Amino acid sequence: MLKILFQGDSLTDCGRDKTGHNPVQAYGYGYVNLIASKLLCDYPDTVVWNKAYNGSRIADTYSRWIEDALNIDCNILSILSGVNDIGFAIRMNQGADAKKFKFIYELMINEALEKNKDLKLVLGEPFLFKITNNTPELGRDIVRDWDVWNGQLTERRQIVKELADKYNAVFVPYFEKFQEALKIAPPEHWSVDCIHATNAGHEIMARAWLECVTKAGFIEE
């Protein structure tokens, strides 16, 4: 029986219903919804939780780690984090630097594994887009200061890959998948504002997640 918990920020939250009054919107409108829809159809006993919160930095995610992760009886834990710490740091000096990001991320992993030594981990690679054609307002400073943003992104991507290798987790290479997608269509087709994915972008993410998790044997083919 698959019991999957998704954690992260707005890229995963995607407007999910947090009241419990609208189960159809429990997974949001993004990649989690696409993954959950397929798995719930193919494996009806599957349970999926989306506990991501819009705007969460790694420290924010850790602040709710007990109630929104450790207290949930999942057997697959999927995390996507990193971009908000970059943005909060550059824009407001309120994000974790690379060293703190790694420390907190690893702390979350260790606590989850202490709670369930058989827990399967899925770590998503953070990503950004450089939209130069009619750049949306939210992404203008990203494009203007691309070298700074991309440099910090490269650090976070490497950290997540290292943690995935260290803890034998599935690494989902979202950045790599989107680089391949950019050969087909421009960045504005995949992202609305240099950070958040479009519908097509979420489909890329869902396919990548399912491909990697299935290849690892977490889900039967």
Helices and strands as residue ranges (DSSP letters): E 3-8, H 10-13, G 23-25, H 31-42, E 47-50, H 58-63, H 65-65, I 66-70, E 76-80, H 83-92, H 98-115, E 120-124, G 137-139, H 140-144, H 146-166, E 170-172, H 174-181, H 187-190, H 199-215
